Amino acid sequence: MINYEQEKKVSHLLHLVLSCLSFGFWLPIWFIVCLSVSLENRGIRKRNKKKEAALMAKIDDNGRLRL
């Protein structure tokens, strides 16, 4: 079994509330958090694809696992 990494999520509701309470001053921080999480998730997806490809390379045409 492959140990996949979980993608990160942004709590948009929390950031919306903080932006409203701070009269919009929180908006740049929200943008930076979204950008950071997006870039991190891109790396996670790449690593998960590599893990899956490595596993598929170990399975032969008959569906048996090569060690």
Backbone torsions as a table, in degrees:
resi	resn	phi	psi	omega
1	MET	NA	135.5	-179.3
2	ILE	-85.7	137.0	176.9
3	ASN	-92.0	91.0	-179.8
4	TYR	-77.6	144.7	173.8
5	GLU	-81.2	143.6	177.1
6	GLN	-84.8	139.5	176.5
7	GLU	-73.9	149.7	179.5
8	LYS	-82.5	155.9	178.6
9	LYS	-129.1	151.5	177.4
10	VAL	-105.1	132.5	176.0
11	SER	-82.4	89.8	-176.4
12	HIS	-66.5	-33.6	179.0
13	LEU	-62.8	-44.3	178.4
14	LEU	-61.0	-45.2	-178.9
15	HIS	-67.9	-32.9	176.2
16	LEU	-64.8	-45.1	178.9
17	VAL	-62.6	-44.9	179.4
18	LEU	-63.8	-36.7	178.3
19	SER	-66.3	-40.5	178.6
20	CYS	-67.5	-43.1	-179.0
21	LEU	-67.0	-28.9	-178.5
22	SER	-99.5	13.0	179.3
23	PHE	55.6	39.6	174.7
24	GLY	91.8	-7.6	-179.1
25	PHE	-67.8	-18.4	-179.7
26	TRP	-83.8	-12.7	-176.1
27	LEU	-56.8	-43.8	178.1
28	PRO	-62.7	-36.0	178.9
29	ILE	-67.0	-41.7	177.8
30	TRP	-59.5	-44.0	178.8
31	PHE	-61.6	-45.1	-179.1
32	ILE	-64.5	-41.5	178.5
33	VAL	-62.7	-44.7	179.7
34	CYS	-62.3	-43.4	179.2
35	LEU	-64.1	-44.0	-179.6
36	SER	-63.2	-45.2	-179.6
37	VAL	-65.7	-38.8	178.9
38	SER	-62.0	-45.0	178.8
39	LEU	-65.8	-40.0	178.9
40	GLU	-64.9	-40.8	178.9
41	ASN	-65.5	-34.1	176.9
42	ARG	-61.5	-43.0	177.3
43	GLY	-65.2	-39.3	178.8
44	ILE	-63.4	-43.9	179.3
45	ARG	-62.2	-39.6	178.5
46	LYS	-63.9	-44.9	179.9
47	ARG	-64.6	-39.9	178.7
48	ASN	-65.0	-38.0	177.9
49	LYS	-65.1	-39.1	178.3
50	LYS	-63.8	-42.4	178.8
51	LYS	-62.2	-42.2	-179.3
52	GLU	-67.1	-41.0	179.3
53	ALA	-65.2	-38.8	178.8
54	ALA	-64.4	-38.9	178.4
55	LEU	-68.5	-42.5	-178.8
56	MET	-64.9	-30.6	178.5
57	ALA	-68.5	-21.9	-179.5
58	LYS	-89.0	-4.5	179.7
59	ILE	-101.1	124.3	-178.3
60	ASP	-81.7	-178.3	-176.4
61	ASP	-65.5	-23.2	179.4
62	ASN	-88.9	2.1	178.7
63	GLY	84.7	11.3	179.4
64	ARG	-94.2	147.2	179.8
65	LEU	-82.8	123.8	176.4
66	ARG	-91.2	133.2	179.8
67	LEU	-103.5	NA	NA
